[in-house]
Structure formats: structure tokens, C-alpha cells
Amino acid sequence: MAFSMLHCLLISSLVLLLYGVQKVSYSIWWKPKWLEKRLRRQGITGTHYKLVMGDMKEYIRLITKAWSKPMNLNHDIVSRVDPFTLSNMQKYGKVSLFWVGTTPRLIDMDPEMMKEILSNKLGHFQKPYISPLIFSLTRGLTTLEGEEWAKHRRIINPAFHLEKLKAMIPEFITSCSMMIEQWKMLASLNETCEVDVWPELQNLTRDVISRAALGNSFEEGRNIFEFQKEHITLTLEAMQKLYIPGFRPKWLEKRLRRQGITGTHYKLVMGDMKEYIRLITKAWSKPMNLNHDIVSRVDPFTLSNMQKYGIVVLGVDNTEADCHGSRDDERNTV
């Protein structure tokens, strides 16, 4: 009897092992090679599939090599910003294939095909998969799909009408003039002056956004941008660590609270998503008021948190800690 049970256990273990090996083999070898074969039948050329890693090693090698050299003072920035795509296009043409791990990706540099893809409304072309942690940084048009994307597009579209953008030109001029004046002051102190333009252009962008959208300068809203910068750093750190359910959100929450950020406490698995859904369902069930106060309809959860906890607040969903920055006098002007 004992021998029979042991025999059955060994057979079951062997079957499970073979099933696991077959499934892994299919995922990391047979399926990618099958996809590559089908794409090549359609006339798409590109790099050959490499086990597990795909083209990631070559991508890292090329971008590390490009960034190790000083940047040339010309407009040829593609070789520095994305040398892998440039190399692929030069070798295989405007439409080419490369591999992100076991997933094939297409590089499309043909203007007509790009126009067809961007104008397609049937949902055939979807955004590539991104880590759920990215949603703590953005839940806008860059990450949304389908009806949700269409709703957000309709809401923000009026802000980008030509007349609205023309009205922002004085704010753009003010921000640019202030930056140039600061550079002139630096140059006047010495005969020569070296300026790191990257942080300067970052500050210029923040200042333009603050003046045009929020009605104040970057200096006045510096704390909000600093908290957002710290939030990005924390999210990128979390993406590089092994995910253990329930651990990462709590770790992020504790770290943010040590910096004086208050807000809701982490709730197992669901976080604040139930409250988020309840508030947005309630807001969307009522007719929209014909005024500029759209925040109470677009994001009632953030508005509620801000009113309870202050300018910079913490909200936690099932995978990340999410910081929101706002001001009481800004919600009517966004």
C-alpha cells in the first residue's frame, strides 16, 4: 500500500515537472519563435529572438556607450537619445522588429503607417504593457484605453484649443524672460559662464505649467514639484525590487509618512480603490455643472483627500503609495 502511494506520488511529481518544463519552454522559446516566423512571413525584418532577454542587453550597451560621450552641439540627438532604434532602422528599414524579453515590438518610422495607426479608432492598436506602479505617477491619456481614454480626452480637449493656447503666450514669455535674465546675471559675474541647462529647462517647464495652469510661479509651487520628484524616485526604486503582496505599499507609506506626508492608511489588497470608485461613481451620476470646477467631477477622491489632509496627501491603492499635490485656491482654475 505504501509502495503504491509512493509510486503514485512520484508519477504525479514527474507529470507536474514535465508540465512545468513544457509551459516554460513554450513561453520562453516556442511561442517567441513562432511569432518571429509569422512576422517574417509578412515581410517584417529585424533582430532574431534571443533567449529570455531578447534585445535588452544590446539596448543597454548602445545607450551606455552613447551616454558615455559628451553630447555634440547640434540637432542630431537621435544617436544619443535612442541609439538602438536608430541602429535598427539603419539595418532593417523604416518598419523593423526587435524583442523586449519574450515580447516582439515593431518600430514604425513610415509616416503614412504612423498616421493610420494614430487615427485608428477600432482599438486594434493598444498601448504596450506597463508596470502597475506607473499608475501612481499618471492616470492620464498616456496610460488609459478605450472609453475611459475617450472620456478624459473630451474633458481636457477644450484646454488645448488654439485660442486658449494663445492666451497663455504672455505666461510663456514671462517664464522664458526670467530664465534668460538669470543666465545674464550669471554671465555678468564672470567673463565666461557654464550652465547645466537640463535642470534649468526642467524648472522652466514647471514654471510655465504653474503660471499657465495654476496661476502662480514655480517658486511658489516648488514644494508640490519636489514632492512629485520624490514620488517618481520612490516609484522607480519600488519597480526594481521584488514584489511581495502587501509589503511594498506599506513600506512606501511608512517612508512617505516619515517625510511628513499625511493621508489614508494602507488597507490590505484593495487599498483605497473602493472609496475611489464610490466617490467617482457618485460624482458621475449627477449632471455636470456648467462652470470651471471640473476637479470635483474628474477626481473627487483627490479633492476629498486634499480637503481632509492638506496640500500634499497620501492615498494608497492595491500596488502603490500615491502622492497628490494641490492647493485650495487652484482647483477652480485647473
DORO-495705 format. One record per residue (C-alpha): residue in one letter; residue number from 1; chain; x, y, z. Coordinates in steps of 0.5 Angstrom, whole numbers, plus 2048, in hexadecimal, padded with zeros to 3 digits. Layout:
BEGIN
SITE  res    n  chain    X    Y    Z
SITE    A  NUM      A    X    Y    Z
...
// end
This chain:
BEGIN
SITE  res    n  chain    X    Y    Z
SITE    M    1      A  800  800  800
SITE    A    2      A  806  805  802
SITE    F    3      A  809  803  7FC
SITE    S    4      A  803  804  7F7
SITE    M    5      A  802  80B  7FA
SITE    L    6      A  80A  80D  7FA
SITE    H    7      A  809  80B  7F2
SITE    C    8      A  803  80F  7F1
SITE    L    9      A  807  815  7F4
SITE    L   10      A  80D  814  7F0
SITE    I   11      A  809  814  7EA
SITE    S   12      A  805  81A  7EC
SITE    S   13      A  80B  81E  7ED
SITE    L   14      A  80E  81C  7E7
SITE    V   15      A  808  81E  7E3
SITE    L   16      A  808  824  7E6
SITE    L   17      A  80F  825  7E5
SITE    L   18      A  80E  824  7DD
SITE    Y   19      A  808  828  7DD
SITE    G   20      A  80C  82E  7E0
SITE    V   21      A  812  82D  7DC
SITE    Q   22      A  80D  82D  7D6
SITE    K   23      A  80A  833  7D8
SITE    V   24      A  811  837  7D9
SITE    S   25      A  813  834  7D2
SITE    Y   26      A  80D  837  7CF
SITE    S   27      A  80D  83E  7D2
SITE    I   28      A  815  83F  7D1
SITE    W   29      A  816  83B  7CB
SITE    W   30      A  811  838  7C6
SITE    K   31      A  80C  83E  7C7
SITE    P   32      A  811  844  7C5
SITE    K   33      A  814  83F  7BF
SITE    W   34      A  80D  83E  7BD
SITE    L   35      A  80B  846  7BD
SITE    E   36      A  812  847  7BA
SITE    K   37      A  811  843  7B4
SITE    R   38      A  80A  845  7B3
SITE    L   39      A  80C  84D  7B3
SITE    R   40      A  812  84B  7AE
SITE    R   41      A  80D  848  7A9
SITE    Q   42      A  809  84F  7A9
SITE    G   43      A  810  852  7A6
SITE    I   44      A  812  855  7AD
SITE    T   45      A  819  854  7AE
SITE    G   46      A  81D  855  7B5
SITE    T   47      A  821  852  7BA
SITE    H   48      A  821  84B  7BC
SITE    Y   49      A  81E  849  7C2
SITE    K   50      A  823  847  7C8
SITE    L   51      A  821  843  7CE
SITE    V   52      A  81D  847  7D3
SITE    M   53      A  821  84D  7D3
SITE    G   54      A  81F  84F  7CC
SITE    D   55      A  823  855  7C9
SITE    M   56      A  823  859  7D0
SITE    K   57      A  82B  857  7D1
SITE    E   58      A  82C  85B  7CA
SITE    Y   59      A  828  860  7CC
SITE    I   60      A  82B  862  7D3
SITE    R   61      A  832  861  7CF
SITE    L   62      A  830  866  7CA
SITE    I   63      A  82D  86B  7CF
SITE    T   64      A  833  86B  7D4
SITE    K   65      A  838  86C  7CE
SITE    A   66      A  834  872  7CB
SITE    W   67      A  834  875  7D2
SITE    S   68      A  83B  874  7D4
SITE    K   69      A  83D  879  7CF
SITE    P   70      A  83C  881  7CF
SITE    M   71      A  836  883  7CB
SITE    N   72      A  837  886  7C4
SITE    L   73      A  835  88E  7C4
SITE    N   74      A  830  88C  7BE
SITE    H   75      A  829  88A  7BD
SITE    D   76      A  82B  883  7BC
SITE    I   77      A  828  880  7C2
SITE    V   78      A  825  879  7C0
SITE    S   79      A  82C  876  7C0
SITE    R   80      A  82C  878  7C8
SITE    V   81      A  825  877  7CA
SITE    D   82      A  823  871  7C7
SITE    P   83      A  829  86D  7C3
SITE    F   84      A  826  867  7C3
SITE    T   85      A  820  869  7BF
SITE    L   86      A  825  86D  7BA
SITE    S   87      A  829  867  7B9
SITE    N   88      A  823  862  7B8
SITE    M   89      A  820  867  7B3
SITE    Q   90      A  827  867  7AF
SITE    K   91      A  828  860  7AF
SITE    Y   92      A  821  85E  7AD
SITE    G   93      A  81D  864  7AB
SITE    K   94      A  817  868  7AD
SITE    V   95      A  813  862  7AF
SITE    S   96      A  817  85D  7B4
SITE    L   97      A  817  858  7B9
SITE    F   98      A  81A  858  7C0
SITE    W   99      A  819  854  7C6
SITE    V  100      A  817  856  7CD
SITE    G  101      A  819  850  7D1
SITE    T  102      A  814  84B  7CE
SITE    T  103      A  80F  850  7CB
SITE    P  104      A  810  853  7C4
SITE    R  105      A  810  85A  7C3
SITE    L  106      A  80F  85E  7BC
SITE    I  107      A  813  864  7BA
SITE    D  108      A  80F  868  7B5
SITE    M  109      A  812  86E  7B2
SITE    D  110      A  80E  86E  7AC
SITE    P  111      A  80A  875  7AC
SITE    E  112      A  804  872  7A9
SITE    M  113      A  803  86C  7AD
SITE    M  114      A  804  870  7B3
SITE    K  115      A  7FE  875  7B1
SITE    E  116      A  7FA  86E  7B0
SITE    I  117      A  7FC  86C  7B7
SITE    L  118      A  7FB  872  7BB
SITE    S  119      A  7F4  873  7B7
SITE    N  120      A  7F1  86C  7B8
SITE    K  121      A  7EB  86C  7BD
SITE    L  122      A  7EA  865  7BC
SITE    G  123      A  7EE  863  7C2
SITE    H  124      A  7F3  85F  7BE
SITE    F  125      A  7F9  863  7C0
SITE    Q  126      A  7FA  863  7C8
SITE    K  127      A  7FF  866  7CD
SITE    P  128      A  804  861  7CF
SITE    Y  129      A  804  85E  7D6
SITE    I  130      A  807  862  7DB
SITE    S  131      A  808  860  7E3
SITE    P  132      A  802  862  7E7
SITE    L  133      A  807  866  7EB
SITE    I  134      A  807  86B  7E6
SITE    F  135      A  7FF  86D  7E7
SITE    S  136      A  802  870  7EE
SITE    L  137      A  805  875  7E9
SITE    T  138      A  800  876  7E4
SITE    R  139      A  7F9  874  7E2
SITE    G  140      A  7F8  878  7DC
SITE    L  141      A  7F8  878  7D5
SITE    T  142      A  7FF  874  7D4
SITE    T  143      A  7FC  86E  7D8
SITE    L  144      A  7F5  86E  7D7
SITE    E  145      A  7F1  86A  7D2
SITE    G  146      A  7EA  869  7CF
SITE    E  147      A  7E4  86D  7D1
SITE    E  148      A  7E8  870  7D7
SITE    W  149      A  7ED  873  7D3
SITE    A  150      A  7E8  876  7CF
SITE    K  151      A  7E4  879  7D5
SITE    H  152      A  7EB  87C  7D7
SITE    R  153      A  7EC  87F  7D0
SITE    R  154      A  7E5  882  7D0
SITE    I  155      A  7E6  885  7D7
SITE    I  156      A  7ED  888  7D5
SITE    N  157      A  7EC  88A  7CE
SITE    P  158      A  7EA  891  7CF
SITE    A  159      A  7F0  893  7D3
SITE    F  160      A  7F4  892  7CC
SITE    H  161      A  7F0  896  7C8
SITE    L  162      A  7F4  89B  7C4
SITE    E  163      A  7F1  8A1  7C7
SITE    K  164      A  7F3  89E  7CE
SITE    L  165      A  7FA  89D  7CC
SITE    K  166      A  7FB  8A4  7C9
SITE    A  167      A  7F8  8A7  7D0
SITE    M  168      A  7FE  8A3  7D3
SITE    I  169      A  803  8A6  7CF
SITE    P  170      A  805  8AC  7D4
SITE    E  171      A  806  8A7  7D9
SITE    F  172      A  80B  8A3  7D5
SITE    I  173      A  80E  8AA  7D3
SITE    T  174      A  80F  8AC  7DB
SITE    S  175      A  812  8A5  7DD
SITE    C  176      A  817  8A5  7D7
SITE    S  177      A  819  8AC  7D8
SITE    M  178      A  81A  8AB  7DF
SITE    M  179      A  81F  8A5  7DE
SITE    I  180      A  823  8A9  7D9
SITE    E  181      A  823  8AE  7DE
SITE    Q  182      A  826  8A9  7E3
SITE    W  183      A  82B  8A7  7DE
SITE    K  184      A  82D  8AE  7DC
SITE    M  185      A  82F  8AF  7E3
SITE    L  186      A  833  8A9  7E4
SITE    A  187      A  837  8AB  7DE
SITE    S  188      A  838  8B2  7E0
SITE    L  189      A  83B  8B0  7E6
SITE    N  190      A  841  8AD  7E2
SITE    E  191      A  843  8AD  7DB
SITE    T  192      A  841  8A6  7DA
SITE    C  193      A  83C  8A2  7DD
SITE    E  194      A  83A  89B  7DC
SITE    V  195      A  833  899  7DD
SITE    D  196      A  830  892  7DE
SITE    V  197      A  829  893  7DA
SITE    W  198      A  826  88D  7DC
SITE    P  199      A  823  88F  7E3
SITE    E  200      A  822  896  7E0
SITE    L  201      A  81E  893  7DB
SITE    Q  202      A  81A  88F  7E0
SITE    N  203      A  819  895  7E4
SITE    L  204      A  817  899  7DE
SITE    T  205      A  811  893  7DC
SITE    R  206      A  80F  893  7E4
SITE    D  207      A  80F  89B  7E4
SITE    V  208      A  80B  89B  7DD
SITE    I  209      A  806  896  7E0
SITE    S  210      A  805  899  7E6
SITE    R  211      A  804  8A0  7E3
SITE    A  212      A  7FF  89E  7DE
SITE    A  213      A  7FB  898  7E1
SITE    L  214      A  7FB  89A  7E9
SITE    G  215      A  7FC  8A2  7E8
SITE    N  216      A  803  8A2  7EC
SITE    S  217      A  80A  8A2  7EB
SITE    F  218      A  80E  89B  7EC
SITE    E  219      A  812  89E  7F2
SITE    E  220      A  80B  89F  7F6
SITE    G  221      A  809  898  7F4
SITE    R  222      A  810  895  7F5
SITE    N  223      A  80E  890  7FB
SITE    I  224      A  809  88D  7F6
SITE    F  225      A  80E  88B  7F1
SITE    E  226      A  813  889  7F6
SITE    F  227      A  80E  884  7F9
SITE    Q  228      A  80D  882  7F2
SITE    K  229      A  814  881  7F0
SITE    E  230      A  815  87D  7F7
SITE    H  231      A  80F  879  7F5
SITE    I  232      A  812  877  7EE
SITE    T  233      A  818  875  7F1
SITE    L  234      A  815  870  7F6
SITE    T  235      A  811  86D  7F1
SITE    L  236      A  817  86B  7ED
SITE    E  237      A  81A  868  7F3
SITE    A  238      A  814  864  7F4
SITE    M  239      A  814  862  7ED
SITE    Q  240      A  81B  85F  7EE
SITE    K  241      A  819  85B  7F4
SITE    L  242      A  816  854  7F5
SITE    Y  243      A  80E  855  7F6
SITE    I  244      A  80C  852  7FC
SITE    P  245      A  804  853  7FC
SITE    G  246      A  802  858  802
SITE    F  247      A  80A  859  803
SITE    R  248      A  80B  85F  7FE
SITE    P  249      A  805  863  7FF
SITE    K  250      A  807  863  807
SITE    W  251      A  80E  865  806
SITE    L  252      A  80C  86A  801
SITE    E  253      A  807  86D  806
SITE    K  254      A  80C  86D  80C
SITE    R  255      A  811  870  808
SITE    L  256      A  80D  876  806
SITE    R  257      A  80A  877  80D
SITE    R  258      A  811  878  810
SITE    Q  259      A  811  87E  80B
SITE    G  260      A  80B  881  80E
SITE    I  261      A  806  87F  808
SITE    T  262      A  7FF  87D  80C
SITE    G  263      A  7F9  879  809
SITE    T  264      A  7F6  873  809
SITE    H  265      A  7F9  86D  80C
SITE    Y  266      A  7FA  866  807
SITE    K  267      A  7F4  861  807
SITE    L  268      A  7F6  85A  805
SITE    V  269      A  7F6  858  7FE
SITE    M  270      A  7F0  85E  7FC
SITE    G  271      A  7F4  864  7FF
SITE    D  272      A  7EF  86A  7FE
SITE    M  273      A  7EC  867  7F7
SITE    K  274      A  7E5  866  7FA
SITE    E  275      A  7E5  86D  7FD
SITE    Y  276      A  7E8  870  7F6
SITE    I  277      A  7E2  86C  7F2
SITE    R  278      A  7DD  86E  7F7
SITE    L  279      A  7DE  876  7F6
SITE    I  280      A  7DF  876  7EF
SITE    T  281      A  7D9  872  7ED
SITE    K  282      A  7D5  877  7F2
SITE    A  283      A  7D8  87D  7EE
SITE    W  284      A  7D7  87A  7E7
SITE    S  285      A  7D0  878  7E9
SITE    K  286      A  7CE  87F  7E9
SITE    P  287      A  7CD  884  7E3
SITE    M  288      A  7D4  888  7E2
SITE    N  289      A  7D3  890  7E5
SITE    L  290      A  7D5  895  7DF
SITE    N  291      A  7DB  898  7E3
SITE    H  292      A  7E2  897  7E3
SITE    D  293      A  7E2  893  7EA
SITE    I  294      A  7E4  88C  7E6
SITE    V  295      A  7E8  889  7EB
SITE    S  296      A  7E2  887  7F0
SITE    R  297      A  7E0  883  7EA
SITE    V  298      A  7E6  881  7E7
SITE    D  299      A  7EA  87F  7ED
SITE    P  300      A  7E5  87F  7F3
SITE    F  301      A  7EA  87B  7F7
SITE    T  302      A  7F0  87F  7F7
SITE    L  303      A  7EC  885  7F8
SITE    S  304      A  7E9  882  7FE
SITE    N  305      A  7F0  880  801
SITE    M  306      A  7F2  887  800
SITE    Q  307      A  7ED  88A  804
SITE    K  308      A  7EE  885  80A
SITE    Y  309      A  7F5  884  80A
SITE    G  310      A  7F8  88B  807
SITE    I  311      A  7FC  88D  801
SITE    V  312      A  800  886  800
SITE    V  313      A  7FD  880  801
SITE    L  314      A  7FE  878  801
SITE    G  315      A  7F9  874  7FE
SITE    V  316      A  7FA  86C  7FE
SITE    D  317      A  7F8  867  7F8
SITE    N  318      A  7F9  860  7F8
SITE    T  319      A  800  860  7F5
SITE    E  320      A  803  867  7F7
SITE    A  321      A  803  86D  7FB
SITE    D  322      A  800  873  7F7
SITE    C  323      A  802  87B  7F9
SITE    H  324      A  7FE  880  7F7
SITE    G  325      A  800  887  7F7
SITE    S  326      A  7FB  88D  7F6
SITE    R  327      A  7F8  894  7F9
SITE    D  328      A  7F2  896  7FC
SITE    D  329      A  7F2  89C  7F7
SITE    E  330      A  7F4  898  7F1
SITE    R  331      A  7EE  893  7F0
SITE    N  332      A  7EA  899  7ED
SITE    T  333      A  7EF  89B  7E8
SITE    V  334      A  7F1  894  7E5
// end
